[in-house]
Amino acid sequence: MKIKNKFFLNAPSIFALSLVAASCAAALPAAQAAAPFSYDSPWMLGDWGGTRSQLKEDGVDFQLNYTMETASNLAGGYNSSTTMRYADQLAFGIDLDLEKLLGWDNTEFQMTITDRNGRNLSDDAVSRNGMLSSVQEVYGRGQTWRLTQFWVRKHLFDNLVDIKAGRVTVGEDFDTIDSKFQNLAFGGGQAGNWRGDHWYNWPISQWGGRVAINVTPEVFFQVGFYNQTPYNYDRGDGFRFEVSQTVGNLVPAELVWHPTFGPDNLKGNYRLGGYYSSVQDEVYGSWRNGNSDTAHAYGGYLLAQQQLYAQPGGSNRGLTLTAQAVMNDHKTAKIDNYQSLTLVWKGLADARPEDEIGVGASRIHVNSSYSTMQRRENNANGAYYESNPVWIPIQHGSEYDYEVYYNIHATNWLQVRPNLQYVVAPGAESGVKNALVGGISANLSF
């Protein structure tokens, strides 16, 4: 058995131990804040006697994070029997301030290695051939080890220009928000979720980079350039970096506005962007007997996030609204449009100022040309009924995803989120029942 599988089998027990440690940490006095398992420490293993804080001050910041997500099909779906799936991710990172370490002005280096494990409830219990979204967002993109980040970032001309280059993920810079939802349809990088054959979000990296121009303290414009090769995605190729099999390039561009409003300085995050891929893609509507025309992919997106209310007792407490939309071309995209709306309230109760509750709804629509291609494939294969082994289930219309969660700030190094999800028309397939899914996710910082 491989080492990573051994870890995966023991992951639930590791998480259980962290919960016990968190409950004990709450009883530690403030003087023990830097000690292992103390409530106030940002790290479960503590500050290493002050060494970790000193290293960070000197320009060396270590990260070791663990994310787990469980999901259980409570009712409906393709497999109506109650089923549970567990998926997780380990992330090992180091951030270096090269100005402090080498004297390079305004220069930063980041390296992150990730490992994903587990299974996804969306693949076999909620839907027949996989949901359009996923009830466990940490699953996917190959359950394997990857070099996810290996880049250098530098600010030039008194911070007018911001450049990043190396092994990068598109979603860490474009279409970006923070999210604690477990369903994939409510996080950041939605442009990549519905064009994942070209726009690679975390944990897949590729050679590339982006240049940002800071127009004002609140406004900047950025454009990226990312190499596209099958090696970026294939399982087992997480450390394969040649570009000899390049099939094209992805170029996203984005205008970003970070305003604050009113006496409470209500924060906003507004992003308007688009992308173009030079890869030759199949034109679904032209499919005839295995042959089709080709075209380039393109699309656009809008992200609007605004704090609506600041609750007394802390600037980060209050209600925040997020709206997202994606439009893809009708020739080459399976998902031609997507919309979502979420509301998150942090610190609703004075006794729990760091806890938050969130609710979200999304719609994911299948391109009608893609549905037409599936029907033509069935006709070409003589598959007119589901009983035929080569019959392809037709995906058409929309899948709707809903979620409500409560994030428990157990300690500064552990957060736990029970959640409830409801999926209407899983996979946008007729004949599959709506699904009620219960889940628990958690983040642990070592």
C-alpha positions as CSV (number, residue, x, y, z in Angstrom):
1,M,0.0,0.0,0.0
2,K,1.3,3.4,-0.9
3,I,2.2,5.8,1.9
4,K,-0.4,8.4,0.9
5,N,-3.2,5.8,1.1
6,K,-2.1,4.9,4.6
7,F,-2.5,8.6,5.5
8,F,-5.9,8.7,3.9
9,L,-7.2,5.7,5.8
10,N,-6.1,7.4,9.1
11,A,-7.3,10.9,8.2
12,P,-10.6,10.7,10.0
13,S,-8.8,9.7,13.2
14,I,-6.3,12.5,12.8
15,F,-9.2,15.0,12.4
16,A,-10.9,13.5,15.5
17,L,-7.7,14.0,17.5
18,S,-7.5,17.6,16.4
19,L,-11.1,18.2,17.6
20,V,-10.1,16.8,21.0
21,A,-7.0,19.1,21.0
22,A,-9.2,22.1,20.1
23,S,-11.6,21.5,23.0
24,C,-8.6,21.3,25.4
25,A,-7.0,24.4,23.8
26,A,-9.9,26.6,24.9
27,A,-9.0,26.0,28.5
28,L,-5.4,27.1,28.1
29,P,-4.4,30.5,29.6
30,A,-3.5,33.4,27.3
31,A,0.1,33.0,28.3
32,Q,0.2,29.7,26.5
33,A,-0.9,31.2,23.2
34,A,2.3,30.2,21.4
35,A,2.3,26.7,22.8
36,P,1.0,23.7,20.8
37,F,-2.8,23.3,20.7
38,S,-3.4,26.7,22.3
39,Y,-6.6,28.4,21.2
40,D,-5.0,31.7,20.2
41,S,-2.1,30.3,18.2
42,P,-2.6,30.3,14.4
43,W,-0.8,26.9,14.3
44,M,-1.8,23.6,16.0
45,L,1.9,22.8,16.7
46,G,2.5,26.2,18.2
47,D,5.2,28.8,17.6
48,W,8.2,26.4,18.1
49,G,9.3,28.4,21.1
50,G,9.1,31.7,19.1
51,T,11.2,30.3,16.2
52,R,8.3,30.3,13.7
53,S,7.4,33.9,14.4
54,Q,11.0,35.0,14.2
55,L,11.5,33.1,10.9
56,K,8.4,34.9,9.5
57,E,9.8,38.2,10.6
58,D,13.0,37.4,8.9
59,G,11.2,36.5,5.6
60,V,10.5,32.7,5.9
61,D,6.9,31.7,6.3
62,F,6.0,28.0,6.4
63,Q,2.5,26.7,5.7
64,L,1.1,23.2,6.4
65,N,-2.6,23.0,5.9
66,Y,-5.1,20.1,5.9
67,T,-8.6,20.3,4.4
68,M,-11.2,17.5,4.7
69,E,-14.8,17.2,3.3
70,T,-17.4,14.5,3.9
71,A,-20.7,14.2,2.2
72,S,-23.6,11.8,2.6
73,N,-26.6,11.3,0.3
74,L,-29.6,11.6,2.7
75,A,-32.3,11.3,0.1
76,G,-32.8,11.2,-3.6
77,G,-30.1,11.3,-6.2
78,Y,-29.1,8.5,-8.6
79,N,-28.4,6.1,-5.7
80,S,-31.0,6.7,-3.1
81,S,-29.3,4.5,-0.4
82,T,-27.4,6.5,2.2
83,T,-23.8,6.7,1.2
84,M,-20.8,8.6,2.6
85,R,-17.7,9.8,0.8
86,Y,-14.5,11.4,2.3
87,A,-12.1,13.6,0.4
88,D,-9.1,15.6,1.6
89,Q,-6.1,17.7,0.7
90,L,-2.7,18.3,2.2
91,A,-0.8,21.5,1.3
92,F,2.8,22.1,2.1
93,G,4.1,25.6,1.4
94,I,6.9,28.1,1.9
95,D,6.8,31.9,1.2
96,L,10.1,33.8,1.0
97,D,10.5,37.5,1.3
98,L,13.5,37.9,-1.0
99,E,13.9,41.6,0.0
100,K,14.7,40.5,3.5
101,L,16.7,37.4,2.6
102,L,18.6,38.5,-0.5
103,G,18.1,42.3,-0.7
104,W,15.9,42.0,-3.9
105,D,13.5,44.9,-3.7
106,N,9.7,44.0,-3.4
107,T,10.3,40.4,-4.5
108,E,8.5,37.3,-3.2
109,F,8.9,33.5,-3.9
110,Q,6.2,30.9,-3.2
111,M,6.3,27.1,-3.5
112,T,3.4,24.9,-2.6
113,I,3.0,21.1,-3.0
114,T,-0.4,19.5,-2.6
115,D,-1.8,16.0,-2.3
116,R,-5.4,15.1,-2.8
117,N,-7.1,11.8,-1.8
118,G,-10.5,10.3,-1.4
119,R,-13.7,9.8,-3.3
120,N,-16.5,12.1,-4.5
121,L,-20.2,11.6,-3.7
122,S,-21.2,13.5,-6.8
123,D,-19.7,10.9,-9.1
124,D,-21.9,7.9,-8.3
125,A,-24.5,8.6,-5.6
126,V,-25.9,12.0,-6.4
127,S,-25.8,11.7,-10.2
128,R,-25.4,9.0,-12.8
129,N,-22.3,10.4,-14.7
130,G,-21.2,13.1,-12.4
131,M,-22.8,16.4,-11.3
132,L,-22.1,19.6,-13.2
133,S,-21.0,21.0,-9.8
134,S,-19.6,18.9,-6.9
135,V,-20.8,18.6,-3.3
136,Q,-17.1,18.2,-2.3
137,E,-15.1,21.0,-3.9
138,V,-11.8,19.8,-2.5
139,Y,-12.1,16.6,-4.7
140,G,-11.0,16.6,-8.3
141,R,-8.2,17.5,-10.8
142,G,-6.5,14.2,-10.0
143,Q,-6.2,12.6,-6.6
144,T,-2.4,12.9,-6.6
145,W,0.7,14.8,-5.6
146,R,1.4,18.1,-7.5
147,L,3.7,21.1,-7.5
148,T,0.9,23.6,-7.3
149,Q,2.9,26.8,-7.0
150,F,6.5,27.7,-7.9
151,W,6.6,31.4,-8.7
152,V,8.4,34.7,-8.2
153,R,6.5,37.9,-7.8
154,K,7.9,41.4,-8.0
155,H,6.6,45.0,-7.7
156,L,8.1,47.6,-10.0
157,F,8.0,51.4,-10.3
158,D,6.9,52.2,-6.8
159,N,4.2,49.4,-6.9
160,L,2.7,50.6,-10.2
161,V,3.5,47.3,-11.8
162,D,3.0,43.8,-10.2
163,I,4.5,40.8,-12.1
164,K,4.2,37.1,-11.2
165,A,5.7,34.3,-13.3
166,G,6.5,30.6,-12.9
167,R,4.3,27.5,-12.2
168,V,1.0,29.2,-11.3
169,T,-2.7,28.5,-11.1
170,V,-5.1,30.9,-12.9
171,G,-7.7,31.1,-10.1
172,E,-5.2,32.4,-7.5
173,D,-5.1,35.8,-9.4
174,F,-8.2,35.9,-11.6
175,D,-11.9,35.7,-10.6
176,T,-10.8,35.4,-6.9
177,I,-12.8,35.4,-3.7
178,D,-12.5,33.6,-0.3
179,S,-15.3,31.1,0.3
180,K,-16.1,28.5,3.0
181,F,-18.9,26.8,1.0
182,Q,-18.4,23.1,0.4
183,N,-20.3,23.0,-2.9
184,L,-18.0,23.9,-5.9
185,A,-20.5,26.3,-7.3
186,F,-20.0,28.9,-4.6
187,G,-16.2,29.4,-4.4
188,G,-13.8,31.5,-6.4
189,G,-12.5,30.8,-9.9
190,Q,-16.0,30.0,-11.3
191,A,-14.8,30.9,-14.9
192,G,-12.4,27.9,-14.5
193,N,-15.0,25.6,-13.0
194,W,-17.1,25.8,-16.2
195,R,-14.2,26.0,-18.6
196,G,-11.9,23.6,-16.8
197,D,-10.5,22.1,-20.0
198,H,-8.5,25.4,-20.4
199,W,-8.7,27.5,-17.3
200,Y,-6.9,25.5,-14.6
201,N,-7.7,26.4,-11.0
202,W,-5.9,25.1,-7.9
203,P,-4.3,22.6,-7.6
204,I,-3.2,22.3,-11.3
205,S,-0.4,24.6,-12.2
206,Q,1.1,25.5,-15.6
207,W,3.9,27.7,-16.9
208,G,2.7,31.2,-17.1
209,G,2.2,34.5,-15.3
210,R,0.4,37.8,-15.2
211,V,1.1,41.5,-15.2
212,A,-1.0,43.9,-13.1
213,I,-1.1,47.7,-13.4
214,N,-2.3,49.5,-10.3
215,V,-4.3,52.4,-11.8
216,T,-5.3,53.8,-8.3
217,P,-5.1,52.3,-4.8
218,E,-8.6,50.8,-5.4
219,V,-8.4,49.8,-9.1
220,F,-6.0,47.6,-11.1
221,F,-6.0,45.9,-14.5
222,Q,-4.3,42.6,-15.1
223,V,-3.6,40.3,-18.0
224,G,-2.3,36.7,-17.9
225,F,-0.6,34.2,-20.3
226,Y,-0.7,30.5,-19.5
227,N,0.8,27.6,-21.4
228,Q,-1.6,24.7,-22.2
229,T,-0.4,21.1,-22.4
230,P,-2.1,17.8,-21.5
231,Y,0.7,17.1,-18.9
232,N,-0.7,19.9,-16.7
233,Y,-3.8,17.8,-16.0
234,D,-2.9,14.1,-16.3
235,R,-2.7,12.1,-13.1
236,G,0.9,11.2,-12.2
237,D,2.3,14.2,-14.1
238,G,2.1,16.7,-11.2
239,F,5.9,17.3,-11.4
240,R,6.3,17.1,-15.2
241,F,7.2,20.5,-16.5
242,E,8.2,20.4,-20.2
243,V,6.3,22.3,-22.8
244,S,7.0,20.1,-25.8
245,Q,3.4,19.0,-26.1
246,T,1.9,22.6,-26.1
247,V,-1.5,22.7,-27.7
248,G,-2.1,26.5,-27.2
249,N,-2.3,29.2,-24.6
250,L,-4.9,30.8,-22.4
251,V,-5.0,34.6,-22.1
252,P,-7.3,36.1,-19.4
253,A,-7.8,39.8,-18.7
254,E,-9.5,41.4,-15.8
255,L,-10.5,44.8,-14.3
256,V,-10.7,44.9,-10.5
257,W,-12.2,47.4,-8.1
258,H,-11.8,47.2,-4.4
259,P,-13.9,50.1,-3.0
260,T,-14.9,50.9,0.6
261,F,-18.2,52.7,1.3
262,G,-19.6,54.7,4.2
263,P,-18.4,55.5,7.7
264,D,-18.1,51.8,8.4
265,N,-15.8,51.2,5.4
266,L,-17.9,48.5,3.9
267,K,-15.5,46.5,1.7
268,G,-16.2,45.5,-2.0
269,N,-14.5,43.2,-4.5
270,Y,-15.7,43.8,-8.1
271,R,-14.2,41.9,-11.0
272,L,-15.0,42.0,-14.7
273,G,-13.0,39.7,-16.9
274,G,-12.8,37.6,-20.0
275,Y,-10.5,34.9,-21.6
276,Y,-9.4,33.5,-24.9
277,S,-7.8,30.2,-25.7
278,S,-5.8,29.5,-28.8
279,V,-6.4,25.7,-28.5
280,Q,-8.5,24.1,-31.3
281,D,-11.7,22.8,-29.7
282,E,-14.5,20.7,-31.1
283,V,-17.6,22.6,-32.3
284,Y,-20.4,20.5,-30.7
285,G,-23.2,21.6,-33.1
286,S,-21.2,20.5,-36.1
287,W,-20.7,16.9,-35.0
288,R,-21.6,14.3,-37.7
289,N,-20.6,10.6,-37.4
290,G,-17.5,11.3,-35.3
291,N,-16.3,14.4,-37.2
292,S,-16.7,18.0,-36.3
293,D,-15.4,21.5,-37.0
294,T,-13.0,23.2,-34.6
295,A,-12.9,26.7,-33.1
296,H,-11.2,28.7,-30.4
297,A,-12.8,29.0,-26.9
298,Y,-13.7,32.3,-25.3
299,G,-15.9,33.7,-22.5
300,G,-16.4,36.3,-19.9
301,Y,-17.4,36.6,-16.2
302,L,-18.6,39.0,-13.5
303,L,-17.9,38.9,-9.8
304,A,-19.5,41.4,-7.4
305,Q,-18.9,41.0,-3.6
306,Q,-20.0,43.7,-1.2
307,Q,-20.2,43.9,2.6
308,L,-23.7,45.2,3.2
309,Y,-23.6,45.7,7.0
310,A,-20.9,46.1,9.5
311,Q,-21.8,44.7,12.9
312,P,-20.6,46.6,16.0
313,G,-17.7,44.8,17.6
314,G,-15.3,44.3,14.7
315,S,-14.8,45.5,11.1
316,N,-15.0,41.9,9.7
317,R,-18.3,41.2,11.3
318,G,-21.5,41.7,9.4
319,L,-23.4,40.7,6.2
320,T,-21.7,40.2,2.8
321,L,-23.5,39.5,-0.5
322,T,-21.7,37.8,-3.5
323,A,-23.1,37.5,-7.0
324,Q,-21.2,35.7,-9.8
325,A,-21.9,35.0,-13.5
326,V,-20.1,33.3,-16.3
327,M,-20.8,33.3,-20.0
328,N,-19.0,30.9,-22.4
329,D,-19.1,30.6,-26.2
330,H,-21.9,28.4,-27.7
331,K,-19.6,26.5,-30.0
332,T,-17.1,24.8,-27.8
333,A,-18.3,25.0,-24.2
334,K,-20.4,22.3,-22.4
335,I,-21.6,24.9,-19.9
336,D,-22.6,28.0,-21.7
337,N,-23.8,30.1,-18.7
338,Y,-23.8,30.0,-14.8
339,Q,-25.1,32.3,-12.1
340,S,-24.9,32.2,-8.3
341,L,-25.9,34.3,-5.3
342,T,-24.6,33.9,-1.7
343,L,-25.1,35.7,1.7
344,V,-22.6,35.2,4.5
345,W,-23.0,36.7,8.0
346,K,-19.9,36.6,10.2
347,G,-20.1,37.2,14.0
348,L,-23.9,37.1,14.2
349,A,-23.7,36.3,17.9
350,D,-21.6,38.3,20.2
351,A,-20.5,35.2,22.1
352,R,-19.2,33.7,18.8
353,P,-17.7,36.7,16.9
354,E,-15.6,34.6,14.5
355,D,-18.3,32.1,13.6
356,E,-20.3,32.6,10.4
357,I,-23.3,31.3,8.6
358,G,-23.7,31.2,4.8
359,V,-26.5,30.4,2.3
360,G,-26.1,30.1,-1.5
361,A,-28.0,29.3,-4.6
362,S,-26.7,28.6,-8.1
363,R,-27.8,27.7,-11.7
364,I,-25.5,25.8,-14.1
365,H,-26.8,25.5,-17.7
366,V,-25.8,23.0,-20.3
367,N,-25.2,24.3,-23.9
368,S,-28.0,23.0,-26.1
369,S,-25.4,22.3,-28.8
370,Y,-23.7,19.8,-26.5
371,S,-27.1,18.1,-25.8
372,T,-27.7,17.9,-29.6
373,M,-24.3,16.2,-30.1
374,Q,-25.1,13.6,-27.4
375,R,-28.4,12.8,-29.2
376,R,-26.6,12.5,-32.6
377,E,-24.0,10.2,-31.0
378,N,-26.8,7.9,-29.7
379,N,-28.5,7.8,-33.1
380,A,-25.2,7.1,-34.8
381,N,-24.6,4.2,-32.4
382,G,-28.2,2.9,-32.8
383,A,-28.7,3.5,-29.0
384,Y,-32.3,4.6,-28.7
385,Y,-33.0,3.3,-25.2
386,E,-31.2,3.4,-21.8
387,S,-30.9,-0.4,-21.9
388,N,-28.4,-0.2,-24.7
389,P,-24.8,-0.4,-23.2
390,V,-23.5,2.4,-25.5
391,W,-26.4,4.7,-24.8
392,I,-25.2,8.2,-23.6
393,P,-27.4,9.9,-20.9
394,I,-28.5,13.2,-22.3
395,Q,-27.6,16.3,-20.3
396,H,-29.8,19.3,-21.1
397,G,-31.3,22.2,-19.2
398,S,-29.9,23.3,-15.9
399,E,-28.6,21.9,-12.6
400,Y,-29.5,24.0,-9.5
401,D,-27.3,23.8,-6.3
402,Y,-28.2,25.2,-2.9
403,E,-26.2,25.1,0.4
404,V,-26.4,26.4,3.9
405,Y,-23.5,26.1,6.3
406,Y,-22.4,27.1,9.8
407,N,-18.6,27.7,10.3
408,I,-17.4,27.0,13.8
409,H,-14.2,28.9,14.7
410,A,-13.1,26.2,17.1
411,T,-9.6,27.7,17.5
412,N,-7.4,30.0,15.4
413,W,-6.0,26.8,13.7
414,L,-9.2,24.8,13.3
415,Q,-12.5,25.6,11.7
416,V,-15.3,23.1,11.3
417,R,-18.4,23.5,9.0
418,P,-21.5,21.3,9.0
419,N,-23.5,22.0,5.9
420,L,-26.7,20.9,4.1
421,Q,-27.0,20.9,0.3
422,Y,-29.9,20.4,-2.1
423,V,-29.2,19.5,-5.7
424,V,-32.0,19.9,-8.3
425,A,-31.6,17.9,-11.6
426,P,-28.2,16.5,-10.7
427,G,-26.0,16.4,-13.8
428,A,-28.9,18.1,-15.7
429,E,-30.2,14.6,-16.5
430,S,-33.8,13.6,-16.7
431,G,-34.8,10.7,-14.5
432,V,-32.4,11.5,-11.7
433,K,-34.1,12.6,-8.5
434,N,-33.3,15.7,-6.6
435,A,-30.7,15.0,-3.9
436,L,-30.4,16.1,-0.3
437,V,-26.8,16.0,0.9
438,G,-25.4,16.5,4.4
439,G,-21.7,17.3,4.9
440,I,-19.0,18.3,7.3
441,S,-15.8,20.1,6.2
442,A,-12.9,21.4,8.2
443,N,-9.6,23.3,7.8
444,L,-6.6,22.6,10.0
445,S,-3.4,24.6,10.1
446,F,-0.4,22.8,11.5
